[in-house]
Amino acid sequence: MDYPERYELVFQALAVEDDVVVVRRTELAGAGGYPVYEDESGIVRAEISDRGEVRMLASGGHQAPQAPLLARPLSP
């Protein structure tokens, strides 16, 4: 299966504009067998399925990652 290289993850922010984070595909696969994507800092990490389903992954201790409202594939 050919997966997009990048996604925009859109998170709902209270009382302000939605927060958008761009993540890039890594060489890793998550527990579901789908690619793991991460942002430039490596803090925001997510496994994204071929149907666009997102499972957020903790990148450090004491995190409680919030699921995004939307995952949009980006062109290369």
C-alpha positions in Angstrom: 0.0 0.0 0.0 1.2 3.5 -0.8 0.7 5.9 2.1 0.9 9.7 1.9 4.2 11.3 2.8 2.6 14.0 5.0 -0.6 14.8 6.8 -2.1 17.9 8.5 -3.5 17.0 11.8 -6.2 19.5 12.9 -6.8 19.8 16.6 -9.7 21.8 18.2 -8.4 24.7 20.3 -10.7 26.4 22.8 -11.8 30.0 22.0 -9.2 30.3 19.2 -8.5 29.0 15.7 -7.9 25.3 15.3 -4.4 24.1 15.7 -2.8 22.5 12.7 0.3 20.3 12.9 2.1 18.8 9.9 3.4 15.3 10.4 5.8 13.4 8.1 5.9 9.6 7.6 8.7 7.8 9.4 10.1 4.3 8.7 8.3 3.0 11.8 5.0 1.1 11.9 2.6 1.2 14.8 0.8 -1.6 16.6 -1.8 -1.8 13.9 0.8 -2.2 11.2 0.3 1.3 9.7 2.9 4.0 9.3 3.9 6.2 12.2 4.0 10.0 11.4 5.7 12.7 13.5 6.1 16.4 13.4 9.5 18.1 13.1 10.1 18.2 16.9 9.2 14.4 17.3 6.7 15.3 20.0 3.5 14.9 18.0 3.4 11.2 16.8 0.5 9.3 15.3 -0.2 6.0 13.5 -2.5 6.7 10.5 -4.4 3.9 8.8 -5.1 3.6 5.0 -8.6 4.9 5.8 -7.3 8.0 7.6 -8.0 6.8 11.1 -5.6 8.3 13.6 -4.2 6.8 16.8 -2.1 9.3 18.7 1.1 7.9 20.3 2.8 9.3 23.4 6.4 10.4 22.7 7.3 10.8 26.4 6.1 10.2 29.9 3.0 11.8 31.4 1.4 12.6 28.0 -2.3 12.2 27.3 -2.4 12.8 23.5 -5.7 14.3 22.2 -7.1 12.8 19.0 -7.3 15.3 16.1 -10.6 16.4 14.6 -9.3 15.6 11.1 -6.3 14.2 9.3 -5.8 15.7 5.8 -3.2 14.1 3.4 -0.9 16.6 1.8 0.7 16.5 -1.6 4.4 15.8 -1.7 
